[in-house]
Amino acid sequence: MSINIVELCQNLETLGQIGFVEHRGTSRVAYSDDFLSGQLYVKKLMEDAGLKTYIDPVGNLIGFREGLDHDAPKVVVGSHIDSVPNGGIYDGCLGVLGAIECIREMNRCNFKNIHPIEVVAFIEEEGNAVGGTFGSKCFTGMPILPEELEKAKCFGISSSDILAAKRNKNDYCAYVELHIEQGGILENEAKDIGIVEGIVGIARFHAEIFGDANHAGTTPMVLRNDAMQKSAVALSDLYQRVSLRDDGMVCTIGIFDIENPAVNVIPAKTNFCIEARHSSSLTMHQVLNNWIQDYSSFGLNCTLFSDQKETLMNSCILNVIENACQAENFSYKRMFSGAGHDAMNLANFTPSAMIFVPSVSGISHSIKEFSSAASIQKGTQILYDVLCALSLDE
């Protein structure tokens, strides 16, 4: 078989032009007019590939391919087509359009799948309208937060719509998602394919460090209780501890401010947020708790406000992906995803796995986001091989 990479890349470019602004990027936020135009375009691609399409009550677009065994559980494949504001054209879209290309190839090869196949373009993965991975949460019956429900009502979605979008997990046997890596590991290590073993856990803390305000000119350095100075020392040490681990843990201080700042006043208090990500939530919390304890004398106070455990992918499907890479003679790396995906929700619903392709320079959520045609072709080839294997498995 041969993936039609020219047509696939043309479709990615065409979809990417919907919501595109020159020099800025593609903005196709869920439920927006541009999103709905993009969804109609993808719906037509599905129908042209012979899929029976429908849009569920929350806006997930589904394309259905019948199987030889009508009663067999379904294999799901897909991703999302909504974007962040001023984003790129590959994030999510590759997984949906790549899946449609796999269906076209099945048609060309007269492939007869035993299990029915659903190609799904989940709505609102990015979280700019209602909440992150909203569509796949509804699909899998995961809890919807009250604030998400209130936002959903703005788009005409009721609690009964959310309940109606929930699927029966007994009707499904597997989920696989093709995605760009959104990082630079595969490119840096010159690997064709990333086999995603799981999605990292994420912990977020509100933090504060206390000192004493005083005159900046008359107070000697040795007599200061400077909250900013203590913050610099503590946070530098936190970065160092994480950097030296060499196990994939990352830590970010993305929000930081000095309370009542003034150029000639020693800071009395700093406020900041800590985000850490790691393949093991237990290990991550041990690192952070040790740091918090070591700097308690600095007046450090941390409050956990978000704690997402790691999500593990299905080992059997991972082996199917690895076998496909070996059969195609593609280099690969088993790895964790540092970003969240719809696969997080599907993994708690049905056996799931993800396939990564390299992102040039590790850039994503940007107009500069890019994956080469060669990488896209290899990733879609592996998706096809895996989809065929899963849909024939009895």
C-alpha positions in Angstrom: 0.0 0.0 0.0 1.0 3.6 -0.3 -0.3 6.5 1.7 -1.3 9.4 -0.6 0.9 11.9 1.1 0.3 14.6 -1.6 -3.5 14.5 -1.0 -3.1 14.3 2.8 -0.8 17.4 2.9 -3.1 19.3 0.6 -6.0 18.6 2.9 -4.0 19.7 5.9 -3.1 22.9 4.1 -6.7 23.5 3.0 -8.1 23.0 6.6 -5.3 25.1 7.9 -6.4 28.1 5.8 -9.8 28.1 7.5 -9.3 30.7 10.2 -5.8 31.6 9.0 -4.6 35.2 9.4 -1.3 36.1 7.7 1.7 36.5 10.0 -0.3 35.3 12.9 -1.5 31.7 12.4 -4.7 29.7 12.4 -7.5 30.5 14.9 -10.2 27.9 14.9 -11.5 27.9 18.4 -14.3 25.3 19.1 -17.8 26.4 18.2 -16.6 29.5 16.4 -17.8 30.2 12.8 -14.3 29.2 11.5 -14.4 26.0 13.5 -17.9 25.1 12.1 -16.6 25.8 8.6 -13.6 23.5 9.2 -15.9 20.9 10.7 -18.0 20.9 7.5 -14.9 20.6 5.4 -13.7 17.5 7.4 -17.3 16.1 7.3 -17.2 16.2 3.5 -13.8 14.5 3.5 -15.2 11.7 5.6 -18.2 11.3 3.4 -16.0 11.3 0.2 -14.1 8.4 1.9 -17.3 6.5 2.2 -17.9 7.1 5.9 -21.4 7.6 7.3 -21.2 10.9 9.3 -23.1 12.5 12.1 -22.4 15.2 14.8 -23.3 14.2 18.3 -25.2 16.6 20.7 -22.0 18.3 22.0 -20.3 18.7 18.6 -18.1 15.7 18.1 -17.9 14.7 14.5 -18.0 11.0 13.8 -17.4 9.0 10.6 -18.5 5.4 10.6 -17.2 2.5 8.6 -19.1 -0.8 8.8 -17.2 -4.0 9.7 -17.8 -7.6 8.6 -19.0 -8.3 12.1 -21.8 -5.8 12.8 -21.9 -6.7 16.4 -18.2 -6.5 17.1 -16.9 -3.7 19.3 -15.6 -0.7 17.4 -12.1 0.6 16.9 -11.9 4.4 17.3 -9.3 6.6 15.6 -9.0 10.3 15.6 -8.0 13.5 17.4 -9.3 17.1 17.2 -9.5 20.0 14.7 -10.0 23.0 17.0 -6.9 25.1 17.5 -5.5 27.6 20.0 -5.7 31.2 18.9 -2.9 31.9 16.3 -1.9 28.2 16.2 -0.5 25.9 13.6 -2.1 23.5 11.1 -0.9 20.1 12.3 -1.8 19.9 16.0 -4.8 17.5 16.2 -5.6 17.9 12.5 -3.0 15.3 11.5 -4.7 12.7 13.6 -8.1 13.3 12.0 -7.0 13.8 8.4 -4.5 11.0 8.7 -7.2 8.7 9.9 -9.4 9.6 6.9 -6.4 8.9 4.6 -6.2 5.5 6.2 -9.8 4.8 5.4 -9.2 5.9 1.8 -6.3 3.5 1.5 -8.5 0.7 2.9 -11.0 1.5 0.1 -8.2 1.5 -2.5 -7.0 -1.9 -1.2 -10.5 -3.3 -0.8 -9.6 -4.0 2.8 -12.3 -5.8 4.8 -12.2 -4.9 8.5 -14.0 -7.2 10.9 -14.5 -4.6 13.6 -16.4 -1.4 12.7 -14.3 1.7 12.7 -15.2 5.2 13.9 -13.1 8.2 12.9 -13.8 10.9 15.4 -12.9 14.6 15.4 -13.4 15.5 19.1 -14.5 19.0 19.7 -12.9 21.5 22.1 -9.7 19.7 22.9 -7.7 22.9 23.4 -10.0 24.3 26.1 -10.5 27.9 24.8 -14.3 27.8 24.7 -15.6 25.4 27.4 -12.7 23.4 28.9 -9.8 21.2 27.8 -10.8 17.9 26.1 -14.5 18.7 26.6 -15.6 16.6 23.6 -13.8 13.4 24.6 -14.9 13.9 28.2 -18.5 13.8 27.1 -17.8 10.9 24.7 -16.4 8.8 27.5 -18.7 10.0 30.3 -16.2 11.7 32.4 -17.4 14.3 34.9 -18.0 17.8 33.6 -17.2 20.7 35.9 -20.0 23.1 36.8 -18.1 26.0 35.2 -17.7 23.9 32.0 -21.4 23.3 32.0 -22.1 27.0 32.3 -19.8 27.8 29.4 -21.3 25.0 27.3 -24.8 26.6 27.8 -23.5 29.6 25.9 -23.2 27.4 22.8 -26.7 25.8 23.3 -25.4 22.7 25.0 -27.4 21.4 27.9 -26.7 18.8 30.6 -29.0 16.4 28.8 -26.9 16.9 25.6 -23.8 16.0 27.5 -25.5 12.8 28.9 -26.7 12.0 25.4 -23.1 12.2 24.0 -21.9 9.5 26.4 -21.0 6.2 24.8 -21.2 2.7 26.2 -17.6 1.4 26.8 -18.7 -2.1 25.9 -19.2 -1.0 22.3 -15.5 -0.2 21.9 -12.3 -2.2 21.9 -9.5 0.2 21.1 -8.5 3.8 20.4 -5.4 5.0 18.6 -4.4 8.7 18.0 -1.8 10.0 15.6 -0.3 13.3 16.7 2.6 15.6 16.3 5.0 15.4 19.2 4.8 19.1 20.1 8.4 18.8 21.4 11.9 18.3 20.1 12.8 14.9 21.4 12.2 12.8 18.3 13.9 15.4 16.0 16.9 15.7 18.4 17.3 11.9 18.6 16.6 11.4 14.8 13.7 9.0 15.4 10.9 8.5 12.9 8.1 7.5 15.3 7.3 8.1 19.0 5.4 5.3 20.7 3.6 7.0 23.5 3.6 4.9 26.7 1.6 7.4 28.7 0.8 11.0 29.4 2.6 12.7 32.2 1.1 13.7 35.5 0.8 17.4 36.2 0.8 19.2 39.6 0.2 22.9 40.1 0.8 24.9 43.2 0.0 28.4 44.3 3.1 29.5 46.3 4.2 32.5 48.4 7.3 33.6 50.2 7.2 36.1 53.0 9.8 38.7 54.1 9.7 42.2 55.6 9.3 45.5 53.8 12.0 48.0 54.5 13.8 51.0 53.0 15.9 49.8 50.0 18.7 52.4 50.6 19.2 52.3 54.3 18.9 48.5 55.0 22.3 46.6 54.6 22.1 43.4 52.6 23.0 41.3 55.7 20.1 42.8 57.7 17.4 42.3 55.0 14.6 39.8 55.1 14.0 40.1 51.3 11.2 38.0 49.9 12.5 38.5 46.3 16.0 37.4 47.3 14.7 34.3 49.1 12.5 33.5 46.1 15.5 33.7 43.7 17.5 31.3 45.8 14.7 28.8 46.4 13.5 28.8 42.8 17.0 28.5 41.4 17.5 25.5 43.6 14.2 24.0 42.4 15.2 24.4 38.8 18.6 22.8 39.5 17.1 19.8 41.4 14.7 19.1 38.5 17.3 19.6 35.8 19.8 17.2 37.4 17.3 14.4 37.6 17.6 13.2 33.9 14.2 11.4 34.1 12.0 13.7 32.0 10.7 15.8 34.9 10.1 19.4 34.1 9.2 22.4 36.2 7.9 25.8 35.2 7.3 29.1 37.1 4.9 30.7 34.6 3.3 33.3 36.9 5.3 35.4 39.3 4.7 38.8 41.0 5.9 40.9 43.9 3.1 42.1 46.2 2.9 45.9 46.4 6.0 46.4 44.2 8.1 49.6 44.5 11.5 50.4 43.1 12.8 51.6 46.5 11.1 49.1 48.8 12.5 45.7 49.8 9.7 43.2 48.8 7.7 41.8 51.7 6.0 39.0 49.7 6.2 37.2 46.4 3.4 35.2 44.8 4.0 32.6 42.1 2.7 29.4 40.5 4.7 26.2 40.2 3.8 23.6 37.5 5.6 20.3 37.4 5.2 17.3 35.0 6.5 13.8 35.3 5.7 10.3 34.2 5.3 9.3 37.8 3.1 11.5 40.0 4.5 9.9 43.1 8.1 10.7 42.2 7.1 14.3 41.2 5.4 15.0 44.5 8.3 13.5 46.4 10.7 16.0 44.7 8.4 18.9 45.3 7.6 18.1 48.9 11.3 17.7 49.7 11.9 21.2 48.2 9.0 22.7 50.1 10.2 21.3 53.4 13.8 22.4 52.8 12.7 26.0 52.3 10.0 26.3 55.0 12.4 28.5 56.9 12.1 31.0 54.0 8.5 31.6 54.8 7.5 29.4 51.8 3.9 28.4 51.7 2.6 26.1 48.9 -1.0 25.1 48.2 -1.8 22.4 45.6 -4.7 23.5 43.3 -4.5 21.0 40.5 -3.2 17.4 40.6 -3.6 15.3 37.4 -2.2 11.7 37.7 -0.3 10.2 34.8 -2.2 8.2 32.2 -0.8 4.9 30.9 -1.4 3.6 27.4 -2.3 0.0 26.7 0.7 -2.3 26.5 -0.8 -4.6 23.9 -1.5 -1.8 21.4 2.0 -0.3 22.1 3.4 -3.7 21.0 1.3 -3.6 17.8 2.8 -0.1 17.1 6.3 -1.3 17.8 5.8 -4.4 15.5 4.6 -2.1 12.8 7.6 0.2 13.1 9.9 -2.8 12.9 8.1 -4.2 9.9 8.4 -0.8 8.1 12.0 -0.4 9.2 11.2 2.9 10.9 13.3 4.1 13.8 11.3 4.7 17.0 11.4 5.7 20.6 9.1 4.7 23.5 8.3 8.0 25.4 5.8 9.9 27.5 3.8 12.8 26.2 4.4 16.0 28.1 1.2 17.5 26.8 -2.4 16.5 27.4 -4.5 14.8 24.7 -7.9 13.3 24.1 -6.2 9.9 24.6 -6.1 10.7 28.3 -9.9 10.3 28.5 -10.1 7.5 26.1 -7.5 5.5 28.0 -9.9 5.2 30.9 -12.6 4.1 28.6 -11.1 1.6 26.2 -7.5 0.3 25.5 -5.7 3.2 23.9 -2.4 4.3 22.5 -0.8 7.2 20.6 1.7 7.6 17.8 3.9 10.7 17.6 5.7 12.2 14.6 8.6 14.7 14.9 7.8 18.4 15.2 10.5 20.6 13.5 12.4 22.5 16.2 9.9 21.2 18.8 7.5 24.1 18.0 3.8 23.8 18.4 0.8 26.2 19.1 2.4 28.6 16.7 2.3 29.6 13.1 5.8 28.1 12.9 4.5 24.6 13.8 5.7 22.2 11.1 6.1 18.5 10.5 7.7 17.3 7.2 5.8 15.4 4.6 8.2 12.5 5.1 7.4 12.4 8.8 3.7 12.7 8.2 3.8 9.8 5.6 5.6 7.5 8.0 3.3 8.3 10.9 0.2 7.7 8.8 1.7 4.5 7.4 2.1 3.2 11.0 -1.4 4.4 11.9 -2.7 2.4 8.9 -0.8 -0.7 9.8 -2.1 -0.5 13.4 -5.6 0.3 12.4 -5.7 -2.7 10.1 -4.3 -5.0 12.8 -6.8 -3.8 15.5 -9.8 -4.0 13.2 -8.9 -7.6 12.2 -8.2 -8.8 15.8 -10.8 -11.3 17.0 
